[in-house]
Amino acid sequence: MRVVFMGTPEFSVAALEAVHAAHEVVCVYTQPPRPAGRGKKDRPSPVQARAEALGLTLRHPVNLKGADAQAEFAALRADVAVVVAYGLILPQAVLDAPARGCLNIHTSLLPRWRGAAPIHRAIMAGDAETGVCIMRMEAGLDTGPVLLCERTAIGPEETTAELHDRLSAMGARAIVEALARLDALVAEPQPAAGVTYAAKIDKAEARVNWSRAAEDVDRQIRGLSPFPGAWCEIAGERVKLLRSRLATGAGAPGAVLSGFTVACGTGAVEILEAQREGKKPMLAAEILRGLTLPDRLG
């Protein structure tokens, strides 16, 4: 099929490669280069970099609201558009242009966790499983009917970074399967019950409150790893907590029990990996060689 691919971050690259291997990608849409790094030079998105390496036609409009941009899209005469973490709203004229519609790879078990941060929210909520849905897009926020769904368990110590990578690979496999079976798949409307929204992560959510239950603190740490990174204050320094697991022990909230095990409102959490200001992520044992923990963390 003639496919328009629309995506931006690293998550989308596996799907681009998989679709390119199976179909004719007539154009890749991605967000424009953004200032990044110390020099704040414009840096192309991961999808742009991969599309250029593959020799694919590339466009990165600021938006798709204008008549000219919509006409350029329609002129591609695509059979289908594959959309994964593109980051721009698709106007109805764009949704209607491909002969067989626009298919989205969404990383949740819809209708749970519609919206911007489904991977983070699934871990932070303590969900036992998540998955990938291939959805036919419509004007609403992740409201379209689902063509195909794959499920996977969330590991008890899994971080957002790890789950992100697994779901990226799952999504790539699922979209290729969906395209191959498009004539046979039935688009199932999403049920009205069970709708939840995965709001964009706010940095204000990142500070650890040790008065919460250990299960909540552990989910917060794993769910916000690597970005923005849950954090606590240690001797006036903001330290990111990147990996954790539930531990035995009890004490006043924030009390350091042993090593990097910290008491919570109920139960305790062992910090497995952390990152000091201006330094790279390190295992807890490495951190403790250069940082003396106080009796109680802030």
Secondary structure as a PSIPRED ss2 file (coil, helix, strand):
# PSIPRED VFORMAT (PSIPRED V4.0)

   1 M C   1.000  0.000  0.000
   2 R E   0.000  0.000  1.000
   3 V E   0.000  0.000  1.000
   4 V E   0.000  0.000  1.000
   5 F E   0.000  0.000  1.000
   6 M E   0.000  0.000  1.000
   7 G E   0.000  0.000  1.000
   8 T C   1.000  0.000  0.000
   9 P C   1.000  0.000  0.000
  10 E H   0.000  1.000  0.000
  11 F H   0.000  1.000  0.000
  12 S H   0.000  1.000  0.000
  13 V H   0.000  1.000  0.000
  14 A H   0.000  1.000  0.000
  15 A H   0.000  1.000  0.000
  16 L H   0.000  1.000  0.000
  17 E H   0.000  1.000  0.000
  18 A H   0.000  1.000  0.000
  19 V H   0.000  1.000  0.000
  20 H H   0.000  1.000  0.000
  21 A H   0.000  1.000  0.000
  22 A H   0.000  1.000  0.000
  23 H C   1.000  0.000  0.000
  24 E E   0.000  0.000  1.000
  25 V E   0.000  0.000  1.000
  26 V E   0.000  0.000  1.000
  27 C E   0.000  0.000  1.000
  28 V E   0.000  0.000  1.000
  29 Y E   0.000  0.000  1.000
  30 T C   1.000  0.000  0.000
  31 Q C   1.000  0.000  0.000
  32 P C   1.000  0.000  0.000
  33 P C   1.000  0.000  0.000
  34 R E   0.000  0.000  1.000
  35 P E   0.000  0.000  1.000
  36 A E   0.000  0.000  1.000
  37 G C   1.000  0.000  0.000
  38 R C   1.000  0.000  0.000
  39 G C   1.000  0.000  0.000
  40 K C   1.000  0.000  0.000
  41 K E   0.000  0.000  1.000
  42 D E   0.000  0.000  1.000
  43 R E   0.000  0.000  1.000
  44 P C   1.000  0.000  0.000
  45 S C   1.000  0.000  0.000
  46 P H   0.000  1.000  0.000
  47 V H   0.000  1.000  0.000
  48 Q H   0.000  1.000  0.000
  49 A H   0.000  1.000  0.000
  50 R H   0.000  1.000  0.000
  51 A H   0.000  1.000  0.000
  52 E H   0.000  1.000  0.000
  53 A H   0.000  1.000  0.000
  54 L C   1.000  0.000  0.000
  55 G C   1.000  0.000  0.000
  56 L C   1.000  0.000  0.000
  57 T C   1.000  0.000  0.000
  58 L E   0.000  0.000  1.000
  59 R E   0.000  0.000  1.000
  60 H C   1.000  0.000  0.000
  61 P C   1.000  0.000  0.000
  62 V C   1.000  0.000  0.000
  63 N C   1.000  0.000  0.000
  64 L C   1.000  0.000  0.000
  65 K C   1.000  0.000  0.000
  66 G C   1.000  0.000  0.000
  67 A H   0.000  1.000  0.000
  68 D H   0.000  1.000  0.000
  69 A H   0.000  1.000  0.000
  70 Q H   0.000  1.000  0.000
  71 A H   0.000  1.000  0.000
  72 E H   0.000  1.000  0.000
  73 F H   0.000  1.000  0.000
  74 A H   0.000  1.000  0.000
  75 A C   1.000  0.000  0.000
  76 L C   1.000  0.000  0.000
  77 R C   1.000  0.000  0.000
  78 A C   1.000  0.000  0.000
  79 D C   1.000  0.000  0.000
  80 V E   0.000  0.000  1.000
  81 A E   0.000  0.000  1.000
  82 V E   0.000  0.000  1.000
  83 V E   0.000  0.000  1.000
  84 V E   0.000  0.000  1.000
  85 A C   1.000  0.000  0.000
  86 Y C   1.000  0.000  0.000
  87 G C   1.000  0.000  0.000
  88 L C   1.000  0.000  0.000
  89 I C   1.000  0.000  0.000
  90 L C   1.000  0.000  0.000
  91 P C   1.000  0.000  0.000
  92 Q H   0.000  1.000  0.000
  93 A H   0.000  1.000  0.000
  94 V H   0.000  1.000  0.000
  95 L H   0.000  1.000  0.000
  96 D H   0.000  1.000  0.000
  97 A C   1.000  0.000  0.000
  98 P C   1.000  0.000  0.000
  99 A C   1.000  0.000  0.000
 100 R C   1.000  0.000  0.000
 101 G C   1.000  0.000  0.000
 102 C E   0.000  0.000  1.000
 103 L E   0.000  0.000  1.000
 104 N E   0.000  0.000  1.000
 105 I E   0.000  0.000  1.000
 106 H E   0.000  0.000  1.000
 107 T C   1.000  0.000  0.000
 108 S C   1.000  0.000  0.000
 109 L C   1.000  0.000  0.000
 110 L C   1.000  0.000  0.000
 111 P C   1.000  0.000  0.000
 112 R C   1.000  0.000  0.000
 113 W C   1.000  0.000  0.000
 114 R E   0.000  0.000  1.000
 115 G E   0.000  0.000  1.000
 116 A C   1.000  0.000  0.000
 117 A C   1.000  0.000  0.000
 118 P H   0.000  1.000  0.000
 119 I H   0.000  1.000  0.000
 120 H H   0.000  1.000  0.000
 121 R H   0.000  1.000  0.000
 122 A H   0.000  1.000  0.000
 123 I H   0.000  1.000  0.000
 124 M H   0.000  1.000  0.000
 125 A C   1.000  0.000  0.000
 126 G C   1.000  0.000  0.000
 127 D C   1.000  0.000  0.000
 128 A C   1.000  0.000  0.000
 129 E E   0.000  0.000  1.000
 130 T E   0.000  0.000  1.000
 131 G E   0.000  0.000  1.000
 132 V E   0.000  0.000  1.000
 133 C E   0.000  0.000  1.000
 134 I E   0.000  0.000  1.000
 135 M E   0.000  0.000  1.000
 136 R E   0.000  0.000  1.000
 137 M C   1.000  0.000  0.000
 138 E C   1.000  0.000  0.000
 139 A C   1.000  0.000  0.000
 140 G C   1.000  0.000  0.000
 141 L C   1.000  0.000  0.000
 142 D C   1.000  0.000  0.000
 143 T C   1.000  0.000  0.000
 144 G C   1.000  0.000  0.000
 145 P C   1.000  0.000  0.000
 146 V E   0.000  0.000  1.000
 147 L E   0.000  0.000  1.000
 148 L E   0.000  0.000  1.000
 149 C E   0.000  0.000  1.000
 150 E E   0.000  0.000  1.000
 151 R E   0.000  0.000  1.000
 152 T E   0.000  0.000  1.000
 153 A E   0.000  0.000  1.000
 154 I C   1.000  0.000  0.000
 155 G C   1.000  0.000  0.000
 156 P C   1.000  0.000  0.000
 157 E C   1.000  0.000  0.000
 158 E C   1.000  0.000  0.000
 159 T C   1.000  0.000  0.000
 160 T H   0.000  1.000  0.000
 161 A H   0.000  1.000  0.000
 162 E H   0.000  1.000  0.000
 163 L H   0.000  1.000  0.000
 164 H H   0.000  1.000  0.000
 165 D H   0.000  1.000  0.000
 166 R H   0.000  1.000  0.000
 167 L H   0.000  1.000  0.000
 168 S H   0.000  1.000  0.000
 169 A H   0.000  1.000  0.000
 170 M H   0.000  1.000  0.000
 171 G H   0.000  1.000  0.000
 172 A H   0.000  1.000  0.000
 173 R H   0.000  1.000  0.000
 174 A H   0.000  1.000  0.000
 175 I H   0.000  1.000  0.000
 176 V H   0.000  1.000  0.000
 177 E H   0.000  1.000  0.000
 178 A H   0.000  1.000  0.000
 179 L H   0.000  1.000  0.000
 180 A H   0.000  1.000  0.000
 181 R C   1.000  0.000  0.000
 182 L C   1.000  0.000  0.000
 183 D C   1.000  0.000  0.000
 184 A C   1.000  0.000  0.000
 185 L C   1.000  0.000  0.000
 186 V C   1.000  0.000  0.000
 187 A C   1.000  0.000  0.000
 188 E E   0.000  0.000  1.000
 189 P C   1.000  0.000  0.000
 190 Q C   1.000  0.000  0.000
 191 P C   1.000  0.000  0.000
 192 A C   1.000  0.000  0.000
 193 A C   1.000  0.000  0.000
 194 G C   1.000  0.000  0.000
 195 V C   1.000  0.000  0.000
 196 T C   1.000  0.000  0.000
 197 Y E   0.000  0.000  1.000
 198 A E   0.000  0.000  1.000
 199 A C   1.000  0.000  0.000
 200 K C   1.000  0.000  0.000
 201 I C   1.000  0.000  0.000
 202 D C   1.000  0.000  0.000
 203 K H   0.000  1.000  0.000
 204 A H   0.000  1.000  0.000
 205 E H   0.000  1.000  0.000
 206 A C   1.000  0.000  0.000
 207 R E   0.000  0.000  1.000
 208 V C   1.000  0.000  0.000
 209 N C   1.000  0.000  0.000
 210 W C   1.000  0.000  0.000
 211 S C   1.000  0.000  0.000
 212 R C   1.000  0.000  0.000
 213 A E   0.000  0.000  1.000
 214 A H   0.000  1.000  0.000
 215 E H   0.000  1.000  0.000
 216 D H   0.000  1.000  0.000
 217 V H   0.000  1.000  0.000
 218 D H   0.000  1.000  0.000
 219 R H   0.000  1.000  0.000
 220 Q H   0.000  1.000  0.000
 221 I H   0.000  1.000  0.000
 222 R H   0.000  1.000  0.000
 223 G H   0.000  1.000  0.000
 224 L C   1.000  0.000  0.000
 225 S C   1.000  0.000  0.000
 226 P C   1.000  0.000  0.000
 227 F C   1.000  0.000  0.000
 228 P C   1.000  0.000  0.000
 229 G C   1.000  0.000  0.000
 230 A E   0.000  0.000  1.000
 231 W E   0.000  0.000  1.000
 232 C E   0.000  0.000  1.000
 233 E E   0.000  0.000  1.000
 234 I E   0.000  0.000  1.000
 235 A C   1.000  0.000  0.000
 236 G C   1.000  0.000  0.000
 237 E E   0.000  0.000  1.000
 238 R E   0.000  0.000  1.000
 239 V E   0.000  0.000  1.000
 240 K E   0.000  0.000  1.000
 241 L E   0.000  0.000  1.000
 242 L E   0.000  0.000  1.000
 243 R E   0.000  0.000  1.000
 244 S E   0.000  0.000  1.000
 245 R E   0.000  0.000  1.000
 246 L E   0.000  0.000  1.000
 247 A E   0.000  0.000  1.000
 248 T C   1.000  0.000  0.000
 249 G C   1.000  0.000  0.000
 250 A C   1.000  0.000  0.000
 251 G C   1.000  0.000  0.000
 252 A C   1.000  0.000  0.000
 253 P C   1.000  0.000  0.000
 254 G C   1.000  0.000  0.000
 255 A E   0.000  0.000  1.000
 256 V E   0.000  0.000  1.000
 257 L E   0.000  0.000  1.000
 258 S E   0.000  0.000  1.000
 259 G C   1.000  0.000  0.000
 260 F C   1.000  0.000  0.000
 261 T E   0.000  0.000  1.000
 262 V E   0.000  0.000  1.000
 263 A E   0.000  0.000  1.000
 264 C C   1.000  0.000  0.000
 265 G C   1.000  0.000  0.000
 266 T E   0.000  0.000  1.000
 267 G C   1.000  0.000  0.000
 268 A E   0.000  0.000  1.000
 269 V E   0.000  0.000  1.000
 270 E E   0.000  0.000  1.000
 271 I E   0.000  0.000  1.000
 272 L E   0.000  0.000  1.000
 273 E E   0.000  0.000  1.000
 274 A E   0.000  0.000  1.000
 275 Q E   0.000  0.000  1.000
 276 R C   1.000  0.000  0.000
 277 E C   1.000  0.000  0.000
 278 G C   1.000  0.000  0.000
 279 K C   1.000  0.000  0.000
 280 K C   1.000  0.000  0.000
 281 P C   1.000  0.000  0.000
 282 M E   0.000  0.000  1.000
 283 L E   0.000  0.000  1.000
 284 A H   0.000  1.000  0.000
 285 A H   0.000  1.000  0.000
 286 E H   0.000  1.000  0.000
 287 I H   0.000  1.000  0.000
 288 L H   0.000  1.000  0.000
 289 R H   0.000  1.000  0.000
 290 G H   0.000  1.000  0.000
 291 L C   1.000  0.000  0.000
 292 T C   1.000  0.000  0.000
 293 L C   1.000  0.000  0.000
 294 P C   1.000  0.000  0.000
 295 D C   1.000  0.000  0.000
 296 R E   0.000  0.000  1.000
 297 L C   1.000  0.000  0.000
 298 G C   1.000  0.000  0.000
